[in-house]
Amino acid sequence: GETISISFHNVLNVVICLQDVLSKKAEPITANSTNLWWIWFKNCLGALDGIHIKIRVPKVNKPRYQTQKGDITTNMLGFCTPDIHFVYVLPGWEGSVVDGRVLQDAISRRYGLKIVMSGFSQSSVSFQILEEPKGNGF
């Protein structure tokens, strides 16, 4: 597990160094979009979602990383453009943490996501990104 962790962090450091080359500016979905996946999201910049990634942790840390289903995971939040280019990634939260707390952390960071609620109902909340994040979530 230690060798994988070192290699993973080395790759993350390279991605951070190349962020200006790898990053892409998000463009809003146009009103005349014909893409069936995105026609309902006019003026949105992309999609925001969280994912649990299975990991290995020392036995003492397992309770923090254990999900309700019993898996040991890390919770990662990502924001990507409609053509699946990541604009923001925030990895590293324990698997036991709910997605709302991870999102709150991403919003509250100095160079985190800058969003405003543009409308909401009981069943859904829509977000509009005010500006592309400066820096990254690493």
C-alpha positions as a printed Julia matrix, in Angstrom:
138×3 Matrix{Float64}:
   0.0    0.0     0.0
   2.82   2.45    0.76
   4.38   2.17   -2.72
   1.01   2.87   -4.34
   0.46   5.86   -2.06
   3.87   7.33   -2.94
   3.26   6.81   -6.66
  -0.23   8.31   -6.41
   1.1   11.43   -4.68
   3.89  11.73   -7.28
   1.27  11.7   -10.06
  -0.83  14.29   -8.21
   2.22  16.55   -7.87
   2.87  16.31  -11.63
  -0.78  17.14  -12.37
  -0.52  20.18  -10.09
   2.64  21.34  -11.89
   0.88  20.95  -15.26
  -2.44  22.48  -14.19
  -2.1   25.44  -16.57
  -1.51  23.08  -19.5
  -4.16  20.53  -18.48
  -6.94  22.84  -17.28
  -9.68  24.1   -19.55
 -11.95  27.11  -19.15
 -15.58  26.1   -18.69
 -18.0   27.48  -21.3
 -21.75  27.74  -20.55
 -24.24  25.49  -22.37
 -25.71  27.6   -25.17
 -29.45  28.2   -25.59
 -29.35  26.44  -28.99
 -27.54  23.34  -27.72
 -28.62  20.14  -29.47
 -26.8   17.74  -27.13
 -29.56  15.6   -25.6
 -27.65  15.23  -22.33
 -27.3   18.98  -21.8
 -30.31  20.74  -23.42
 -32.0   21.07  -20.04
 -29.01  22.88  -18.5
 -28.74  26.09  -20.52
 -26.16  28.55  -19.15
 -24.69  25.89  -16.84
 -20.95  25.31  -16.99
 -20.95  21.59  -16.3
 -21.71  18.91  -13.76
 -20.77  18.5   -10.12
 -20.74  15.11   -8.42
 -19.04  13.11   -5.73
 -17.65   9.59   -5.86
 -16.36   7.11   -3.33
 -13.04   5.45   -4.24
 -12.04   2.28   -2.41
  -8.75   2.63   -0.55
  -6.6    0.9     2.07
  -5.96   2.64    5.36
  -4.32   1.56    8.62
  -6.67  -0.37   10.9
  -6.86   2.54   13.37
  -8.29   4.85   10.64
 -10.86   2.41    9.21
 -13.87   3.76   11.19
 -13.37   7.26    9.68
 -13.22   5.92    6.13
 -16.02   3.34    6.43
 -19.21   4.1     4.48
 -22.72   3.13    5.51
 -22.35   0.09    3.24
 -19.2   -1.0     5.09
 -16.7   -0.14    2.33
 -13.46   1.7     3.15
 -13.37   4.68    0.77
 -12.26   8.24    0.22
 -14.91  10.73   -0.87
 -13.95  12.86   -3.89
 -15.83  15.81   -5.4
 -15.38  16.72   -9.05
 -16.69  19.36  -11.42
 -16.38  18.79  -15.16
 -17.4   20.52  -18.37
 -19.96  18.94  -20.73
 -17.13  17.38  -22.75
 -15.82  15.69  -19.58
 -12.82  17.92  -18.84
 -12.29  18.32  -15.12
 -12.22  21.92  -13.91
 -12.12  21.24  -10.17
 -11.29  18.17   -8.06
 -11.31  17.9    -4.27
 -10.05  14.47   -3.13
  -9.21  13.16    0.3
 -12.33  13.31    2.47
 -13.09  10.27    4.61
 -15.72   7.91    3.18
 -17.94   8.39    6.23
 -18.43  12.09    5.4
 -21.63  13.06    3.57
 -21.41  14.75    0.14
 -22.91  17.99    1.45
 -20.01  18.49    3.85
 -17.48  17.93    1.06
 -19.33  20.47   -1.12
 -19.41  22.95    1.77
 -15.64  22.56    2.16
 -15.09  23.11   -1.58
 -17.16  26.31   -1.48
 -15.52  27.68    1.69
 -11.91  27.26    0.53
 -10.0   30.4    -0.44
  -9.57  29.22   -4.04
 -12.5   26.82   -4.03
 -15.7   26.73   -6.04
 -17.52  30.05   -6.33
 -21.22  29.28   -6.72
 -24.58  30.85   -6.07
 -27.94  29.14   -5.89
 -29.95  30.38   -8.84
 -33.15  28.65   -7.82
 -34.31  25.74   -5.79
 -37.25  23.62   -4.81
 -37.7   20.88   -2.24
 -36.57  18.21   -4.67
 -33.64  19.9    -6.39
 -31.15  22.7    -6.19
 -29.49  24.19   -9.26
 -26.13  25.89   -9.04
 -24.45  28.38  -11.31
 -20.69  28.72  -11.14
 -19.86  32.43  -10.83
 -16.28  32.05  -11.96
 -13.8   29.34  -12.75
 -11.97  28.29   -9.58
  -8.49  29.71   -9.1
  -5.99  27.07   -8.12
  -7.35  23.6    -7.51
  -8.7   21.35   -4.83
  -5.47  19.44   -4.25
